[in-house]
Amino acid sequence: MSNSSHTTSPVEAGETRRSFIRKTATLAAAASVANILKTPVYGQAQSPSANVTGANNRLVLGLVGCGKQGNTHIKLIQPAAAVNNVKIGAVCDLYQKHLDAAKTSVGLSDADAYRDHRKLLERKDIDAIIIATVDNWHAPASIDGLEAGKHVYCEKPMTRYVAEGWAVLDTVKRTGKVYQCGSQYTADPVVHKSAEWIKEGKLGPLVWAQSSYCRNNKNNSEWTFPVDPDATPENLDWNRWLGQATKIPWDPERYFSWHKYYDYNSGIIGNLLSHRFYALMLATGDPQYPRRVCCTGTRKVSTDREITDTTHVVVEFPNGLTFVIVGSTVNQIGLPDIIRGRMATLYLSGSQNEMQLTPEKIFADEIDAETFKDPTPFGKIERLQKNFYDCIRNGGTPYCNAELSDRANTVLCLAEMSERLGMTLFFDPATRTIKSGDGRVMPPMTYDTVVPAPPVG
């Protein structure tokens, strides 16, 4: 072979194999990094809101739900209202005491306080609503808000049941409004840097990942809250609060400690695991619907409840990634956040915007160890709120948009269904069909599903 037909390789020219691979990956990433996590959501990567005529116009917010989490939003929104050019223009709650307190805190008139969110949505000056209700009202309030032409920020989890999540997603697509789910860790820089590195191929094909949300309660009674003696059926619309859940007589224990009961939430799965799981799905760079979900749960330590006190979830995705997620309210030692790939592993801090990339030994000549650190405070709701405002004004994809939220919500809802029915479930996102291991089509759990609580002891 003549010299003219021989092509000199980069390695032959003096370039190391590692630098060549790094350069190739960098060039490939440059073409795609601008589109990282820009899912094709109808109304998510959109033009500015028709309700906001200019980027400098003030956004008027309506708060639906003025209990503990609703008050958290008030305390975060009010001090930064001028900087973010927003204001709370109306509040809504079914408990008159909560409503009066929120009205006073914000400085509103009686005309701006509502016991029915549908009346609040009739206000033409309201641009967006923030939903901080009991979980069984997340879907109805979200859909009502979107249908009324409002942008929606809804606390996690996205919905109580899986089909409700699909309905919210479909409504977001049809209305073109901005939707943000309130999983604040999706706003952390470390999550987006992780997605970037994975998109660049620094980990190779993803293999498996782990996460957890574990804590302990000295009284062995997580989510037991004191009953306010002022609450009565006369000043609290109990039947409306129940929504689609089973209608029962007034029960203040269930109202104030609703996290302990399946009628209103999924316990650890929806209240704790959703904190970390939405963000870690985003961190993988390619959030997918699950292929297979299996979940176990036990209620052997905290028995004053229906929900489990310890939960383990295993999720398989179509791309081969498997997630292991653990939650407990009776032991605080959990699993660190780790994403494993064929070529390297990411160790993410659970309390700071930091992570370490460590190559597999056999790929140490191709992949450099790297560290990422960002001084931004970790897990701040304010960052997620501001992202919501920015997307309304300027367009763009919210950090915890409807597509991401529905994927995560589907996983968590199927996890509850798996645990309570005692079976492994398979999911087809194209048809939204759930099947058992032997191929039987399983109807999604709903408010009408009756599943006995697991035995104690």
N, C-alpha and C positions, 0 to 999 in steps of 0.2 A: 504494500500500500504506500502510495507516495505521501510526502509530507503535506502536500496541499490538501489532501483529503482528510487529514487528521485534525480533529477539533480539540484544543487544549481545555481540559476541565478546570474549574475554579480551584480545585485542590492542587492540581499540577502547577497552576500558576502561582502557588504560594498561599492561597486562601485556605484556612482550616475548614474542615467539614462542619464544625460547629458554627462558624461565622457565615458559611454559605447557607446553611439551613436557616439561621436566624434572619439573614437578609431576604431569603425567599419568602419566609413566613411574614416578614414585615411588609414586603411589597404586596402580598396577597391580602393582608389585613387592611392596608391603606385603601384598597378599593371598596372594602365592605364595612369598615368600622363606623362610618358615618350613619349606617343604617342599622347598627346593633339594636336589637330589641324593638325596632319600629314595626310592630305587628300590623298587618293590614286590617285595622279596625275601622269600621264605618263610623265616622264622626270622631275618631280619636286623633288622627293626624289631619286635623281639619283647619279651616280658616277661622279667624276670630269669631266670637259669638255675635249673632245678630242683635242680641240684647245689649251689647257693649259697643258703642259707636266708635270708640277710639281706645288705644292702649292705656290712656291716662284716665279714663272714666272710672268712677268709683263703682265697685261691685256691691250690690245689696244682697245680704245673705238672710235666709230664714233658717232658724234652728228648730229641728223637729226632735224632741226628746231633751228634757232639761234636768235629768237626774245627774248621777255622778259624772259620767263621761260627757254629757252635755255641758255641765259646768266646767269641766276641763277645757273644752273648746272655747267657752266664753273667756276663761282666764288667759288663754293663749292668743285669742283673736283681738281682744280689746286693747292690750298694750301696744300691739303692732298695727292697729287699724290704720293709722295715718301713713305709716311707711308702706303698707300693702295697699293703701287706698281702697279699703273695704269698710263696711259697717254692717252690723246685725240690725236688720230692719223689722224683724218679727220673730216671735218665739212661740213654741207649741208644746204642750204637755197635757196628759190626761189627769194628772194629779195637781189640783189647784195650788197646793202649797209650793210645789216645784215651779209651777208656772209663775206665781207671784214673785218668787225669789229671783228667777231669771229675768223677769220684767224689770225688777228694781235694779238688779246688777247691771243690766245693759242701759237702763235709763229710758225705757219705753213707756208708752201710754197704754191704757187698758185696751184701746183699739188695735194695738199691735200684738196682743196676747191671745192665743187661740187654744181651744181644747180639742179641735179637730183639724188635722193637718190639711185636709182638703180645702178648708176655708182659707188657710194661709196661702195655698197654691193659687187661689183666685187673684191674689195681688199681682198686678202687672209690673210693679216696681221691683219685685224679687227676681234676681238673676239666677241664684243658685240656692240649694238647700244643703244643710249638713244634717245627716240622720244619725242620731245617737239613742236609738230606742232599744227595747228588748229585741232579740234576734228574730222572732217570728213576725216582726213588723218591718224588717229590712227590705224584703222584696216588695210588699204592697206600697210602702212609702217611696221606694226608689222608682218603681214603675209609674206611680201617680205623678211624681215630680217630673220625670222625663216626658210623660204625656202632656203635662202642663207647660212644656217648653223651658223647664228649669234644668240647669246643670246640677249634677248630683255628686256629693261626697258622702259615702255611707260607711259607717264603722264596719270593721271586720267582725265576723265572717260575712261574705257577700250576701248570703241568704241562709235560711234555716235548712231548706231541703234542696236537693240537686236540680229538680225541674224548675224551681223558682229562679235559680241562677241562670239557666238557659233562657228563661223568659226575660230576665233583666238584660242579658246580653243582646237578645233579639231586639229589645226595645231601644237599647243604645244604638244599635246598627240602623234601625229605622228612623229614629229621631235625629241622629247626628249630634247629640249633646255630649258634653264632656262628662265622663264618669270616673271617679276615683274611689277605690276602696281603701279604708283607713288602716292599712298595715304599714306603719311608719318606717319600718326597717327597709322597705323598698326604696326609700329616699337616701339611704346611706351610700356615700361614694365607694366604699369597699365592695358593695354589691355590683355596682356598674363596672368597676375595674376588673372584678372577677369575670364578669360576662365578656369583657373585652379580651382578656388574656385567653379565655377558653375559645372565643371566636378566632383568635390568632393561631390557634392550634398548639398552644404551649403545654397543654395537658395531654394532647392526643385524644383519641376517642374516650368519652367518659365511661366509667365502669360502675362505680357506686359512690353514694354520698350518705352522710349522716347528719342528724341534728336533733335537738331536744329542747323542751321547755319544762324544767322540773323545779319544784319548790316544796316547802314543807310548812305546816301550820301547827303551832304549839298546842292549840286547842283541838287538833285533829278534826277540824270542821271547816275546811276551805269553803269560801263563798257563803258562809253564814253571816248575815248582816242583821243588826238590831231592827226590830219592828218599830216604826214611828207611830206612836199612839194617836197622833192627829189624823192618820189616814183612815177614812171610812168610805163606804160605798156612796155616800152623799157628796163627797168632795173629790172622789177618784172614780173615773169611768171604768169600772172593773170589766164589764162585758166587752167593751171596746178594746181594752188592753189585751184580753185573751185572744182577740182576733180569730184566726182559724183554728186555734188550739181548742181542746176539749172544754166545753162550757161547764164550769163548776161554781158553787157558791163562793162568795168573797173569802179569800184566804190570804191574810197579810203575810204569812210566812212565804208563800209562793211569790207574792209580789216583790218583796224585798230581797229574797234569796233565790230568785228564779234560776240562777246558774246551776242549781242542784237538781233540776227537773227536766226530763227529756221533752216535755211539751213545748218548752220555750228555747231550748238550745241543746247542743251536743256535748256539753261539758268540756273536758280537757281538749278534745279534738278541735272544736270551733273557737274556744276561748283562749287556749294557750298555744297549741301547735300552729294556729294561723298566724301568730306573731312572727315566727321564724320561717314557716314554710313558704309563704308568698314570696318573701325576700330571697330565699335560697333557690326557688324555682327560677326567679329572675336572674340570679347569679350564675346559673348554668348556661346562659346565653341563648337557650332555645327551649322555652317553657312549652311543654307538651301536655296533651290529655293523657291520662294513664291507660295502659293496656291491661294491667292486672293490679288489684288491691287486696291486701289481706290485713286484718287488724285483730288484735286480742286486747281484752280489757278485764281488769279485776276490781272488785269492790270488797276487799277483805279487811281493810284497815279503817277507812272512813265509811261508816255504814249508815249515817244519818242523811242519806241521799239516794237518788236513783242512778246518777251517773257514776262512772268508774273513778277510782282514785289512782290507777296506773294503766297506761295505754301504750301499746307498741304497734306501729304501722309499718308495713313493708309495701312499697309501690314500685312496680316495673313500668318503664316507659317504652314506647316503640323504638327509640334509638338505642336501647340496650342499657340505659342508665337505671340503676335501682337505688331507691331512697329508703333509708331506715330512719324513722322518726319516733322519738320516745317522749312521753309526757307523764308526769307524776305530781300529785299534790301531797305525797307522804314521804318523799325523799328528795332532797335538793340536788343531788349529784347526778348530772345528766351526761350526755355525749357531747363532745366538742364539735363545732361545725367543720366538717371536712368534705372536700370534693375530690375524688380519686379518678385519675385518668390512666391510660395505658403508659404514658411517658412521664407523668409528674403528678404530684398531689398538692392541693391547696389547703392550708390550715388557716381558717378564718377566725379572728377574734370574736368572742361572743359579747364583748363589751366596748370595743373600740373599733375605729375604722382602720384596721390593720389586718394584714394577712401575709403568709409566707408560702412561696412556691418552692417545693423541694423536688428535684428530678429523681426518677427511679435510677438506681445505681447503674443499670445497663444502658441508660440513655444520658448519663452524666456528660458525655462528650458532645452531646447535641443540644441539651437544654441547660440554660443557666439557672441557678438558684436566684430568686428575686424576693424582695420585700416591698410591700406597699404600706405606706403610712399616710394618713390624712388627719389633720388636727380637728376636723369638723366633729362636733359632739355627736354621739351615737344615738340612734333611735329617736330623733326629735320629731314630734308631730308637726311642729311649726314648718319644717322643711316640706312635708307632704302637703300641708295647707297652701304654702306659697306656690308649689308646683301646680296645684289645682287652679289657683288664680291665674298663673302665667299661661296655662293651656287654654283657659277661657278667653283671655285677652289676645293671645298671640298664636293660637293653634299649637299643635304638637301632641305628643303621646304622653299622657300622664304616667307616672312611675308605676302606679298600681291600677292600670287601666282595666277595662271590662274583659278583654281577652285573657290577660294574665289571671285576673281574679276568678274567671269562670273555670279555667284549667285547675287552679289550686282548689277552688270550691268543690269541683267535681271529685278530686282526690279525697278531700276531707269528708264529704258527704258519703262517698262510697266506703270510706273507712268506717264510719259509724254504722252503716248498713251491714258491712262485713262482720263487725264485732257483735252487733246485736242479733244478727241472724245466724251467726256461726258458720260463715262460708266465705270462700275466696270468690271474688267477683271479677269479671272481664268486661271491658268497656269498648264500644265502637263509637268514636266521635262522629263519624259520618251519618250514622242513623240514630245516635243517642240511645243506643240499646245496651242494656246491662244483662249479662248472662252469668249463670253459675258455671262451675267447672265441667258439668256434664252437658252444657249447651242449652239449658232451659232459660228462656227469657224471664228476667226478674223485674217486676214493676218497681219503679223507684219508691222509696219510702216517702210518705206524705203525712199530713196531720191526721189522716184517718187510719194510718197503720197502727196496729196493736201488737206490741212486742212485750211480753212479760219481763219485768226487771230481773236481772240475774240473782240467784240465791245468795244469801249471805252466810259466811261460815263454811 
